[in-house]
Amino acid sequence: MVTTCFRLFVLLAFLTTSMSAIGSPHVSDTIRPDTLHHAWTNELPEFFVTATRTRHKSDDIPARLASIHGNEITIMPVTTADALLEMVPGANIDRSNGIFSKNASITMRGLNGTPRTLVLLDGIPLNKADGGGINWNRIIPEFINRIEVSKGPTSSVYGSNAMGGVINIITDRPSLPVQGQIKTFYGSCNTFGGLFSAGGKTGHGDKGFYYTLNGFYRQGDGYIMVPDDIRDSMDVKNGLKEGLICVKTGYQYGKQSYTEIEYSYYNDRRYDGFQVYEPGGGYNEYPTHSVRVTSSNAFRKAELLISAFYQNEFYHRLSESLAAKKGNKYTLYTTDSRRIDQGVWTNLTLHGSHRMTYTIGLDLRSGSVDASDTYLTATDILRNRGRMDFFALFGEYEWHIAPDRLILLAGLRYDIARFHNGSFSILEPTSLTSFMAGYPTTFEDATWQALSPKIGLKYALSKTLNSYLSYAHGFRPAMLDDMCKNGNVTKGFKLANPQLKPETIDNYEVGLDWRPLPGLMVEPSFYVAFGHDFQYFVSTGDSINTGGDKDKPIIRRENVSGVRILGAEISGSYQINPAIKIMANYAFNDSKITSFNSPRDDKDLGGKYIVEVPRNQAFAGIWWNNRYVQVTLTFNYKSYVWNDDENTQQTPASNTFDLRLGHTFFEKYTVSATMQDIFNTRYYDSKGNLSPGRFIMINLAYAFKSNNL
């Protein structure tokens, strides 16, 4: 920690000395004066959509909100969209292999597991019913307009997956007749690629057609993840190839009224860094088709939003292994999984008299999986299927009891979730899979119902100090992957549990928004949450050999009786002058299992910490824009996390410094360098793999726009 503090001091001293040498900072052409106010802040927009699924003034919402603006996205030293959320207090990002990670996970509010945080893209859910996660690799930072984050259980509005909060990624929409950008980049690990974005709008004012066409491609050789002292000839680089094409078109017929349709296709190949015979070794692919139709209609005293969506992911994996202790027994198999998620979301908002607003909504959603593991070195074929259907009605009530002083916001949602068509089977088993026959599972259809209430008060103590108090209930059924599939996972051999029940959580929270000085903002929050029937990986106490050199522990997702989460967050930012901004945040989480039910008499996890949840997290950053260069320097710290349910294995703490330098010429051409982990402080993940260390990317970009067709 002393070394880390010394490095931060040296970098800040360098920046301070540079400012003194240059003289008074000047605003360059890189960022317009009208956008300087928003750069490097989490200041919220006047209207916030995500917390209530309708336009509300951010000051009227009794919850902890965060926002990342387009200008912040442009200047952050990141190469993936999920890394932007490191600016949000308590957002725990797991991407230990950088851009070469096959995926990333994001959790919030002391919870583990990606299914507990709902992620939206333009208001459409991305979490899959099968595994609960999303593919962050197909979200490109350059195409994002802003990100809105609403923390704490939001099941009263969104239902499942929103126990820890909601992240809404909102993409760009053209406002000029012609606009776009072209970008190319090259960097470490022979990584290179480019992107383009072109769009335009016809008509005048708030009416007219608009369109965008976006494309992205990136490839890289990767690096060897295995430490030098245990590396052998079968450990190879984890390279990647990926691409995206997206087209969006729509018609705007009012300030808040439009109808648009969007289609995107993404595909990639990320190698896992282990090769026996196959060229490049094992790999993962996520070819994904996605379609969205959204219609927003604003009337005099009403707003109607209808969204329909369809996502079809054809996941493919090739894996090979060599068991040295079994005479170099070679195994090669493929996994093919078709995951379909689709639905229709609607909500209607009515602005009534006496400072009251009412919102009602109807949601229909379904998700399915049809997957198979095919052994190419044997006759075995494993197959699992399942489907989840969701139906929900919700309502929300907002009352401005004292205008600009006291606001009440209450909501209630009724959910029905149905699991059906679950199955797991083995065709022509050999010794590779016959051991699974000893773990029979009974698949029965199941239906669950839930009421998810939420109530909050926001009170303006003064013009510079707001406070809020809230209670929220969260609800989440199980994932299809946990209910239908037996197979190898990182932690061991997983058994399916079709009898897994939904989990719930109750969250109590208080927070302040304080602006003691012009340009200075401080936002503390305190919360305590109690989980019930919490879904958690638990070891059965047995182990099994699945064909490798070592036996694997047998684990199963179970409903743990009780969980308690005690947390606190604080964020602050200060605009020193029009060209310099600093910000910092800290989050603390004490997440424990309070009571535990298990069929094993010798196992009790009561008092143990929840796995994969850091107790302490911190972020700090400085943004400085002068006539010569844009400078963004960030620091991230994450304390150790427990890797197993018994709290015997840890992933060590980690910290990184990231830097971006850039300059724009003639308001069109931008040259920049992004340097992640600039001190090369490589760390280990829960699998024992190394992070990529120092990663440098040089970027060249050209932006164009015109007011004439």
Secondary structure, 3 states (H helix, E strand, C coil): CHHHHHHHHHHHHHHHHHHHHHCCCCCCCCCCHHHCCCCCCCCCCCEECCCCCCCEEHHHCCCCEEEEEHHHHHHCCCCCCHHHHHHCCCCEEECCCHHHCCCCEEECCCCCCHHHCEEEECCEECCCCCCCCCCHHHCCHHHEEEEEEEECCCHHHHCCCCCCEEEEEEECCCCCCEEEEEEEEEEHHHEEEEEEEEEEECCCCCEEEEEEEEEEEEEECCCCCCCHHHCCCCECCCCEEEEEEEEEEEEEEECCEEEEEEEEEEEEEEECCECCCCCCCCEEECCEEEEEEEEEEECCCEEEEEEEEEEEEEEEEEEEEEEHHHCCEEEEEEEEEEEEEEEEEEEEEEECCCCEEEEEEEEEEEEEEEEEEEECCCCCEEEEEEEEEEEEEEEEEEEEEECCCEEEEEEEEEEEEEEEEEEEEEECCCCCCHHHHHCCCCCCCEEEEEEEEEEEEEEECCCCEEEEEEEEEEEECCCHHHHHCCEEECCEEEECCCCCCCEEEEEEEEEEEECCCCCEEEEEEEEEEEEEEEEEEEEEEEEECCCCCCCEEEEEEEEEEEEEEEEEEEEEEEEEECCEEEEEEEEEEEEEEEECCCCCCCCCCCCCECCCCCCEEEEEEEEEECCCCEEEEEEEEECCEECCCCCCCEECCEEEEEEEEEEEECCCEEEEEEEECCCCCCCECCCCCECCCCEEEEEEEEEEEECCC
